């Protein structure tokens, strides 16, 4: 396996590092959300996607809201 030689790339200064911006979605709320992988039935996923489109929200946001509501009502 060949290794990539990074020796010709200069180190970033603290100012350069500070000026860099985060790539990706901004965190929602006080705590960033965690990336996980779960398996769901295709019909369940499609139902969430349809309902999310109807509500004009992301389907993952909708899944999070449904799970959080379930925790508040039935688990806590």
Biopython code that builds the backbone (N, CA, C, O; Angstrom):
import numpy as np
from Bio.PDB.StructureBuilder import StructureBuilder

atoms = [
    (1, "UNK", "N", (0.845, -1.184, 0.000)),
    (1, "UNK", "CA", (0.000, 0.000, 0.000)),
    (1, "UNK", "C", (0.887, 1.242, 0.000)),
    (1, "UNK", "O", (1.770, 1.379, 0.846)),
    (2, "UNK", "N", (0.650, 2.145, -0.949)),
    (2, "UNK", "CA", (1.425, 3.382, -1.017)),
    (2, "UNK", "C", (0.855, 4.401, -0.059)),
    (2, "UNK", "O", (-0.361, 4.511, 0.099)),
    (3, "UNK", "N", (1.732, 5.141, 0.577)),
    (3, "UNK", "CA", (1.317, 6.197, 1.502)),
    (3, "UNK", "C", (1.388, 7.538, 0.777)),
    (3, "UNK", "O", (2.257, 7.746, -0.070)),
    (4, "UNK", "N", (0.485, 8.434, 1.107)),
    (4, "UNK", "CA", (0.472, 9.766, 0.517)),
    (4, "UNK", "C", (1.475, 10.632, 1.274)),
    (4, "UNK", "O", (1.491, 10.640, 2.505)),
    (5, "UNK", "N", (2.297, 11.348, 0.547)),
    (5, "UNK", "CA", (3.297, 12.229, 1.151)),
    (5, "UNK", "C", (2.690, 13.621, 1.326)),
    (5, "UNK", "O", (2.447, 14.325, 0.346)),
    (6, "UNK", "N", (2.451, 14.010, 2.562)),
    (6, "UNK", "CA", (1.889, 15.317, 2.889)),
    (6, "UNK", "C", (2.956, 16.327, 3.295)),
    (6, "UNK", "O", (2.626, 17.437, 3.713)),
    (7, "UNK", "N", (4.202, 15.968, 3.181)),
    (7, "UNK", "CA", (5.271, 16.814, 3.723)),
    (7, "UNK", "C", (5.393, 18.174, 3.032)),
    (7, "UNK", "O", (5.959, 19.099, 3.615)),
    (8, "UNK", "N", (4.888, 18.321, 1.827)),
    (8, "UNK", "CA", (4.990, 19.603, 1.127)),
    (8, "UNK", "C", (3.819, 20.544, 1.423)),
    (8, "UNK", "O", (3.768, 21.653, 0.891)),
    (9, "UNK", "N", (2.880, 20.111, 2.266)),
    (9, "UNK", "CA", (1.733, 20.951, 2.619)),
    (9, "UNK", "C", (2.067, 21.719, 3.889)),
    (9, "UNK", "O", (2.333, 21.103, 4.921)),
    (10, "UNK", "N", (2.062, 23.041, 3.843)),
    (10, "UNK", "CA", (2.408, 23.809, 5.046)),
    (10, "UNK", "C", (1.320, 23.682, 6.116)),
    (10, "UNK", "O", (0.145, 23.495, 5.801)),
    (11, "UNK", "N", (1.722, 23.784, 7.364)),
    (11, "UNK", "CA", (0.782, 23.731, 8.479)),
    (11, "UNK", "C", (-0.092, 24.984, 8.466)),
    (11, "UNK", "O", (0.366, 26.055, 8.067)),
    (12, "UNK", "N", (-1.331, 24.856, 8.894)),
    (12, "UNK", "CA", (-2.235, 26.002, 8.984)),
    (12, "UNK", "C", (-1.941, 26.790, 10.247)),
    (12, "UNK", "O", (-1.648, 26.227, 11.303)),
    (13, "UNK", "N", (-2.026, 28.100, 10.113)),
    (13, "UNK", "CA", (-1.802, 28.961, 11.273)),
    (13, "UNK", "C", (-3.048, 28.966, 12.150)),
    (13, "UNK", "O", (-4.126, 28.599, 11.682)),
    (14, "UNK", "N", (-2.925, 29.373, 13.410)),
    (14, "UNK", "CA", (-4.108, 29.475, 14.266)),
    (14, "UNK", "C", (-5.173, 30.407, 13.675)),
    (14, "UNK", "O", (-6.368, 30.158, 13.833)),
    (15, "UNK", "N", (-4.748, 31.471, 13.001)),
    (15, "UNK", "CA", (-5.699, 32.392, 12.374)),
    (15, "UNK", "C", (-6.453, 31.708, 11.238)),
    (15, "UNK", "O", (-7.661, 31.894, 11.085)),
    (16, "UNK", "N", (-5.744, 30.926, 10.452)),
    (16, "UNK", "CA", (-6.393, 30.207, 9.356)),
    (16, "UNK", "C", (-7.392, 29.183, 9.903)),
    (16, "UNK", "O", (-8.502, 29.051, 9.387)),
    (17, "UNK", "N", (-6.991, 28.470, 10.942)),
    (17, "UNK", "CA", (-7.891, 27.484, 11.533)),
    (17, "UNK", "C", (-9.125, 28.142, 12.121)),
    (17, "UNK", "O", (-10.227, 27.604, 12.014)),
    (18, "UNK", "N", (-8.953, 29.298, 12.740)),
    (18, "UNK", "CA", (-10.080, 30.007, 13.334)),
    (18, "UNK", "C", (-11.055, 30.502, 12.258)),
    (18, "UNK", "O", (-12.263, 30.549, 12.487)),
    (19, "UNK", "N", (-10.525, 30.871, 11.083)),
    (19, "UNK", "CA", (-11.350, 31.406, 9.995)),
    (19, "UNK", "C", (-12.125, 30.312, 9.257)),
    (19, "UNK", "O", (-13.064, 30.614, 8.520)),
    (20, "UNK", "N", (-11.746, 29.055, 9.446)),
    (20, "UNK", "CA", (-12.432, 27.966, 8.756)),
    (20, "UNK", "C", (-13.833, 27.813, 9.306)),
    (20, "UNK", "O", (-14.086, 28.046, 10.488)),
    (21, "UNK", "N", (-14.729, 27.421, 8.436)),
    (21, "UNK", "CA", (-16.099, 27.226, 8.887)),
    (21, "UNK", "C", (-16.461, 25.755, 8.814)),
    (21, "UNK", "O", (-15.887, 24.987, 8.043)),
    (22, "UNK", "N", (-17.411, 25.394, 9.624)),
    (22, "UNK", "CA", (-17.875, 24.018, 9.677)),
    (22, "UNK", "C", (-18.621, 23.694, 8.396)),
    (22, "UNK", "O", (-19.379, 24.520, 7.887)),
    (23, "UNK", "N", (-18.410, 22.509, 7.882)),
    (23, "UNK", "CA", (-19.113, 22.048, 6.693)),
    (23, "UNK", "C", (-20.235, 21.122, 7.142)),
    (23, "UNK", "O", (-20.039, 20.287, 8.026)),
    (24, "UNK", "N", (-21.384, 21.266, 6.549)),
    (24, "UNK", "CA", (-22.507, 20.407, 6.894)),
    (24, "UNK", "C", (-23.629, 21.218, 7.517)),
    (24, "UNK", "O", (-23.605, 22.448, 7.523)),
    (25, "UNK", "N", (-24.594, 20.514, 8.031)),
    (25, "UNK", "CA", (-25.750, 21.169, 8.623)),
    (25, "UNK", "C", (-25.392, 21.767, 9.979)),
    (25, "UNK", "O", (-24.589, 21.198, 10.719)),
    (26, "UNK", "N", (-25.982, 22.906, 10.301)),
    (26, "UNK", "CA", (-25.731, 23.482, 11.624)),
    (26, "UNK", "C", (-26.418, 22.652, 12.698)),
    (26, "UNK", "O", (-27.473, 22.065, 12.452)),
    (27, "UNK", "N", (-25.823, 22.601, 13.892)),
    (27, "UNK", "CA", (-26.493, 21.845, 14.958)),
    (27, "UNK", "C", (-27.808, 22.503, 15.349)),
    (27, "UNK", "O", (-27.915, 23.729, 15.354)),
    (28, "UNK", "N", (-28.799, 21.699, 15.674)),
    (28, "UNK", "CA", (-30.097, 22.196, 16.109)),
    (28, "UNK", "C", (-30.180, 22.055, 17.623)),
    (28, "UNK", "O", (-29.911, 20.981, 18.161)),
    (29, "UNK", "N", (-30.545, 23.114, 18.302)),
    (29, "UNK", "CA", (-30.686, 23.042, 19.753)),
    (29, "UNK", "C", (-29.365, 23.213, 20.472)),
    (29, "UNK", "O", (-28.365, 23.624, 19.883)),
    (30, "UNK", "N", (-29.379, 22.891, 21.752)),
    (30, "UNK", "CA", (-28.205, 23.091, 22.591)),
    (30, "UNK", "C", (-27.131, 22.037, 22.361)),
    (30, "UNK", "O", (-25.945, 22.304, 22.554)),
    (31, "UNK", "N", (-27.533, 20.872, 21.959)),
    (31, "UNK", "CA", (-26.606, 19.762, 21.812)),
    (31, "UNK", "C", (-26.668, 19.244, 20.382)),
    (31, "UNK", "O", (-27.764, 19.050, 19.857)),
    (32, "UNK", "N", (-25.531, 19.014, 19.736)),
    (32, "UNK", "CA", (-25.589, 18.505, 18.366)),
    (32, "UNK", "C", (-26.209, 17.107, 18.324)),
    (32, "UNK", "O", (-26.040, 16.313, 19.249)),
    (33, "UNK", "N", (-26.905, 16.828, 17.271)),
    (33, "UNK", "CA", (-27.518, 15.514, 17.120)),
    (33, "UNK", "C", (-26.453, 14.499, 16.755)),
    (33, "UNK", "O", (-25.401, 14.850, 16.222)),
    (34, "UNK", "N", (-26.733, 13.249, 17.042)),
    (34, "UNK", "CA", (-25.783, 12.173, 16.782)),
    (34, "UNK", "C", (-26.196, 11.402, 15.545)),
    (34, "UNK", "O", (-27.371, 11.092, 15.348)),
    (35, "UNK", "N", (-25.228, 11.105, 14.730)),
    (35, "UNK", "CA", (-25.453, 10.327, 13.523)),
    (35, "UNK", "C", (-25.486, 8.848, 13.899)),
    (35, "UNK", "O", (-24.547, 8.331, 14.505)),
    (36, "UNK", "N", (-26.577, 8.173, 13.533)),
    (36, "UNK", "CA", (-26.708, 6.736, 13.774)),
    (36, "UNK", "C", (-27.228, 6.080, 12.512)),
    (36, "UNK", "O", (-27.651, 6.759, 11.576)),
    (37, "UNK", "N", (-27.197, 4.783, 12.488)),
    (37, "UNK", "CA", (-27.793, 4.030, 11.379)),
    (37, "UNK", "C", (-28.817, 3.074, 11.976)),
    (37, "UNK", "O", (-28.512, 2.332, 12.910)),
    (38, "UNK", "N", (-30.021, 3.094, 11.439)),
    (38, "UNK", "CA", (-31.055, 2.166, 11.874)),
    (38, "UNK", "C", (-31.701, 1.551, 10.641)),
    (38, "UNK", "O", (-31.620, 2.094, 9.540)),
    (39, "UNK", "N", (-32.334, 0.423, 10.846)),
    (39, "UNK", "CA", (-33.058, -0.236, 9.753)),
    (39, "UNK", "C", (-34.546, -0.107, 10.024)),
    (39, "UNK", "O", (-35.023, -0.450, 11.105)),
    (40, "UNK", "N", (-35.271, 0.386, 9.037)),
    (40, "UNK", "CA", (-36.725, 0.499, 9.142)),
    (40, "UNK", "C", (-37.344, -0.085, 7.875)),
    (40, "UNK", "O", (-36.715, -0.140, 6.818)),
    (41, "UNK", "N", (-38.567, -0.510, 8.013)),
    (41, "UNK", "CA", (-39.287, -1.032, 6.845)),
    (41, "UNK", "C", (-39.419, 0.067, 5.795)),
    (41, "UNK", "O", (-39.632, 1.230, 6.138)),
    (42, "UNK", "N", (-39.294, -0.294, 4.512)),
    (42, "UNK", "CA", (-39.439, 0.708, 3.449)),
    (42, "UNK", "C", (-40.758, 1.463, 3.513)),
    (42, "UNK", "O", (-40.798, 2.662, 3.237)),
    (43, "UNK", "N", (-41.838, 0.778, 3.873)),
    (43, "UNK", "CA", (-43.140, 1.452, 3.924)),
    (43, "UNK", "C", (-43.182, 2.476, 5.057)),
    (43, "UNK", "O", (-43.806, 3.528, 4.919)),
    (44, "UNK", "N", (-42.525, 2.176, 6.169)),
    (44, "UNK", "CA", (-42.470, 3.119, 7.290)),
    (44, "UNK", "C", (-41.683, 4.363, 6.874)),
    (44, "UNK", "O", (-42.109, 5.491, 7.125)),
    (45, "UNK", "N", (-40.545, 4.147, 6.242)),
    (45, "UNK", "CA", (-39.723, 5.270, 5.796)),
    (45, "UNK", "C", (-40.477, 6.133, 4.792)),
    (45, "UNK", "O", (-40.444, 7.360, 4.879)),
    (46, "UNK", "N", (-41.146, 5.508, 3.858)),
    (46, "UNK", "CA", (-41.898, 6.269, 2.855)),
    (46, "UNK", "C", (-43.025, 7.065, 3.508)),
    (46, "UNK", "O", (-43.291, 8.199, 3.109)),
    (47, "UNK", "N", (-43.683, 6.488, 4.497)),
    (47, "UNK", "CA", (-44.740, 7.224, 5.210)),
    (47, "UNK", "C", (-44.180, 8.449, 5.914)),
    (47, "UNK", "O", (-44.790, 9.518, 5.878)),
    (48, "UNK", "N", (-43.025, 8.305, 6.554)),
    (48, "UNK", "CA", (-42.400, 9.455, 7.204)),
    (48, "UNK", "C", (-42.008, 10.514, 6.176)),
    (48, "UNK", "O", (-42.190, 11.709, 6.410)),
    (49, "UNK", "N", (-41.476, 10.081, 5.052)),
    (49, "UNK", "CA", (-41.077, 11.050, 4.023)),
    (49, "UNK", "C", (-42.282, 11.808, 3.473)),
    (49, "UNK", "O", (-42.206, 13.019, 3.265)),
    (50, "UNK", "N", (-43.384, 11.115, 3.236)),
    (50, "UNK", "CA", (-44.601, 11.779, 2.738)),
    (50, "UNK", "C", (-45.129, 12.784, 3.751)),
    (50, "UNK", "O", (-45.467, 13.914, 3.400)),
    (51, "UNK", "N", (-45.197, 12.365, 5.012)),
    (51, "UNK", "CA", (-45.695, 13.267, 6.052)),
    (51, "UNK", "C", (-44.755, 14.453, 6.241)),
    (51, "UNK", "O", (-45.209, 15.574, 6.465)),
    (52, "UNK", "N", (-43.464, 14.216, 6.153)),
    (52, "UNK", "CA", (-42.495, 15.309, 6.284)),
    (52, "UNK", "C", (-42.651, 16.319, 5.152)),
    (52, "UNK", "O", (-42.577, 17.526, 5.383)),
    (53, "UNK", "N", (-42.866, 15.835, 3.934)),
    (53, "UNK", "CA", (-43.097, 16.752, 2.810)),
    (53, "UNK", "C", (-44.359, 17.576, 3.042)),
    (53, "UNK", "O", (-44.384, 18.777, 2.775)),
    (54, "UNK", "N", (-45.407, 16.920, 3.542)),
    (54, "UNK", "CA", (-46.666, 17.624, 3.809)),
    (54, "UNK", "C", (-46.461, 18.733, 4.846)),
    (54, "UNK", "O", (-47.038, 19.815, 4.733)),
    (55, "UNK", "N", (-45.633, 18.452, 5.852)),
    (55, "UNK", "CA", (-45.381, 19.432, 6.920)),
    (55, "UNK", "C", (-44.249, 20.409, 6.586)),
    (55, "UNK", "O", (-43.992, 21.345, 7.343)),
    (56, "UNK", "N", (-43.580, 20.192, 5.461)),
    (56, "UNK", "CA", (-42.442, 21.028, 5.036)),
    (56, "UNK", "C", (-41.307, 20.981, 6.057)),
    (56, "UNK", "O", (-40.738, 22.009, 6.424)),
    (57, "UNK", "N", (-40.990, 19.765, 6.506)),
    (57, "UNK", "CA", (-39.839, 19.536, 7.381)),
    (57, "UNK", "C", (-39.065, 18.346, 6.828)),
    (57, "UNK", "O", (-39.558, 17.622, 5.963)),
    (58, "UNK", "N", (-37.863, 18.150, 7.327)),
    (58, "UNK", "CA", (-37.085, 16.992, 6.933)),
    (58, "UNK", "C", (-37.646, 15.727, 7.577)),
    (58, "UNK", "O", (-38.191, 15.770, 8.679)),
    (59, "UNK", "N", (-37.505, 14.603, 6.877)),
    (59, "UNK", "CA", (-38.073, 13.370, 7.431)),
    (59, "UNK", "C", (-37.326, 12.918, 8.677)),
    (59, "UNK", "O", (-37.932, 12.322, 9.567)),
    (60, "UNK", "N", (-36.022, 13.186, 8.766)),
    (60, "UNK", "CA", (-35.278, 12.812, 9.965)),
    (60, "UNK", "C", (-35.701, 13.677, 11.144)),
    (60, "UNK", "O", (-35.764, 13.197, 12.276)),
    (61, "UNK", "N", (-35.991, 14.945, 10.888)),
    (61, "UNK", "CA", (-36.514, 15.822, 11.930)),
    (61, "UNK", "C", (-37.846, 15.297, 12.431)),
    (61, "UNK", "O", (-38.094, 15.284, 13.637)),
    (62, "UNK", "N", (-38.704, 14.864, 11.521)),
    (62, "UNK", "CA", (-40.005, 14.320, 11.900)),
    (62, "UNK", "C", (-39.842, 13.045, 12.722)),
    (62, "UNK", "O", (-40.525, 12.871, 13.731)),
    (63, "UNK", "N", (-38.955, 12.160, 12.308)),
    (63, "UNK", "CA", (-38.709, 10.930, 13.068)),
    (63, "UNK", "C", (-38.228, 11.280, 14.474)),
    (63, "UNK", "O", (-38.671, 10.667, 15.446)),
    (64, "UNK", "N", (-37.328, 12.254, 14.595)),
    (64, "UNK", "CA", (-36.842, 12.675, 15.908)),
    (64, "UNK", "C", (-37.988, 13.220, 16.765)),
    (64, "UNK", "O", (-38.076, 12.912, 17.954)),
    (65, "UNK", "N", (-38.861, 14.024, 16.164)),
    (65, "UNK", "CA", (-39.998, 14.584, 16.912)),
    (65, "UNK", "C", (-40.939, 13.483, 17.401)),
    (65, "UNK", "O", (-41.406, 13.524, 18.540)),
    (66, "UNK", "N", (-41.219, 12.499, 16.543)),
    (66, "UNK", "CA", (-42.107, 11.405, 16.919)),
    (66, "UNK", "C", (-41.494, 10.586, 18.054)),
    (66, "UNK", "O", (-42.187, 10.231, 19.008)),
    (67, "UNK", "N", (-40.210, 10.288, 17.955)),
    (67, "UNK", "CA", (-39.537, 9.530, 19.014)),
    (67, "UNK", "C", (-39.504, 10.313, 20.327)),
    (67, "UNK", "O", (-39.743, 9.752, 21.397)),
    (68, "UNK", "N", (-39.207, 11.608, 20.240)),
    (68, "UNK", "CA", (-39.157, 12.447, 21.455)),
    (68, "UNK", "C", (-40.528, 12.513, 22.119)),
    (68, "UNK", "O", (-40.623, 12.461, 23.346)),
    (69, "UNK", "N", (-41.593, 12.626, 21.323)),
    (69, "UNK", "CA", (-42.947, 12.662, 21.877)),
    (69, "UNK", "C", (-43.303, 11.340, 22.546)),
    (69, "UNK", "O", (-43.929, 11.318, 23.606)),
    (70, "UNK", "N", (-42.904, 10.250, 21.923)),
    (70, "UNK", "CA", (-43.143, 8.933, 22.515)),
    (70, "UNK", "C", (-42.424, 8.832, 23.872)),
    (70, "UNK", "O", (-43.007, 8.343, 24.839)),
    (71, "UNK", "N", (-41.204, 9.275, 23.948)),
    (71, "UNK", "CA", (-40.452, 9.246, 25.211)),
    (71, "UNK", "C", (-41.159, 10.076, 26.267)),
    (71, "UNK", "O", (-41.319, 9.633, 27.404)),
    (72, "UNK", "N", (-41.585, 11.285, 25.897)),
    (72, "UNK", "CA", (-42.269, 12.167, 26.855)),
    (72, "UNK", "C", (-43.555, 11.538, 27.387)),
    (72, "UNK", "O", (-43.835, 11.614, 28.584)),
    (73, "UNK", "N", (-44.336, 10.919, 26.504)),
    (73, "UNK", "CA", (-45.647, 10.401, 26.893)),
    (73, "UNK", "C", (-45.580, 9.012, 27.535)),
    (73, "UNK", "O", (-46.189, 8.774, 28.579)),
    (74, "UNK", "N", (-44.843, 8.109, 26.911)),
    (74, "UNK", "CA", (-44.953, 6.700, 27.276)),
    (74, "UNK", "C", (-43.771, 6.114, 28.038)),
    (74, "UNK", "O", (-43.893, 5.038, 28.624)),
    (75, "UNK", "N", (-42.647, 6.788, 28.041)),
    (75, "UNK", "CA", (-41.463, 6.200, 28.665)),
    (75, "UNK", "C", (-41.067, 6.931, 29.936)),
    (75, "UNK", "O", (-40.736, 6.297, 30.938)),
    (76, "UNK", "N", (-41.096, 8.245, 29.907)),
    (76, "UNK", "CA", (-40.601, 9.017, 31.053)),
    (76, "UNK", "C", (-41.491, 8.949, 32.253)),
    (76, "UNK", "O", (-41.188, 9.555, 33.282)),
]
sb = StructureBuilder()
sb.init_structure("model")
sb.init_model(0)
sb.init_chain("A")
sb.init_seg("    ")
for serial, (resi, resn, name, xyz) in enumerate(atoms, 1):
    if name == "N":
        sb.init_residue(resn, " ", resi, " ")
    sb.init_atom(name, np.array(xyz, "f"), 0.0, 1.0, " ", f" {name:<3s}", serial, name[0])
structure = sb.get_structure()
